[in-house]
């Protein structure tokens, strides 16, 4: 998670894309119907980010089991091949190639880390293999060049950061000072730049009293909490996640920092089950989309309940947003294959180019809403933001207001 892909590497990938666009027609040969649909999935199976990655893997296993019981996709059973992102991007690039060349995976679902997505997306161009960016948030993917075989089946960093900012401006418009405490890696830095640009445009004049970027995986925030207590900002922003965020919240609560400043935490939804009543009430929480167990008005309440109940029954825990992101990617995959198979007709099977074309402009339903993929491959997704609160059913939850 701590390894980054340089802007030069990303731009080289974009340059390779132009070649993919020129020669994509060479990929339009007939495709034999496979005996199984092999799906490569990259996620964190070890390390700090496994708190996101393992639930996503469990979701894929659960959903593929259900799909196969129902007859597969286009009558073909689905089989997943999982790769651990934790060893870093160099390892992941080799594993992506192995999934395609050795395992014969027809589609790749990648990844949690923004660095992982920046590494894998140019490979989708090079190898002409449809790749669904199922979780990463970096805004750079589709801003730095076209990628005809890459599609993100959820939102991304810009709306995920700006939606909590808009919520803050609506519910506490009079704040004058702000501090940020983010993890020191690409997401922590990039998300702060997104927030600051939005804040400067919509509420100029806010004084930033502290910018802190503790190392990724930090376990002691005593210095940072002391500084925040002394600075007394009206608002504290943290786009941190996982164990880092849980530790920061617990240590801040012990020293009553939550009583002095309003916290805005765009990714805290995933930490609520772990924190329980340790999570103070009345602070702004984001969910990286609108896929949330306590959604007040889901598009398909019965489908959402089935997902939550089946996941809880199998794994004895509530699903968090990576579970929903994985479910979205699989829903998009089902919809695109159905579209491509129908277009092929006469029992044919889509080749890589035909499958990729089926994703462009695709609209598909999720339990909570409907998502459309833009022509450039980016998904458009609602965002749900609310205040932390408690009830008897869920010790810690987010209440939309």
Number of C-alpha atoms within 10 A of each C-alpha: 21 18 16 17 16 12 12 9 13 21 15 13 24 22 17 19 25 16 12 22 15 9 11 17 10 9 14 12 12 11 13 10 14 11 10 15 20 21 20 24 26 29 27 25 20 15 14 17 20 19 19 22 27 18 25 29 23 17 25 20 14 17 19 20 15 12 17 15 10 11 12 18 19 16 12 16 19 17 17 17 13 19 20 20 29 23 14 16 22 13 14 23 16 11 19 24 17 14 22 18 12 10 14 14 22 20 23 26 28 31 29 24 28 26 25 27 30 26 25 28 27 26 23 25 26 16 15 22 23 26 28 27 31 29 31 24 27 21 19 16 26 17 10 14 18 22 28 26 31 31 28 28 31 29 26 22 20 17 20 26 25 20 20 25 22 17 20 21 15 10 11 12 11 12 15 14 17 22 22 24 24 25 23 17 17 18 24 21 15 18 24 20 14 17 22 19 14 17 17 11 10 12 15 12 11 14 13 15 16 18 14 16 17 19 13 18 17 14 15 13 18 13 9 18 19 13 14 23 16 9 14 17 22 18 22 23 21 24 23 23 25 18 18 20 24 21 18 21 21 16 17 20 16 10 13 14 19 20 13 14 18 20 25 23 22 27 22 25 23 24 20 20 17 13 18 14 16 15 24 20 17 17 19 24 26 27 22 30 24 24 27 23 21 16 17 13 10 19 15 13 14 11 14 21 15 12 21 20 16 17 20 13 11 11 13 10 13 17 23 22 23 24 25 28 24 28 24 23 23 22 17 26 21 16 19 22 20 17 18 20 21 15 14 14 10 8 10 16 21 26 20 22 19 22 23 23 18 20 30 20 15 19 16 19 15 21 23 22 16 14 20 20 22 16 15 18 25 22 20 19 21 17 18 24 26 21 18 21 18 17 9 6 7 14 15 23 25 27 19 16 9
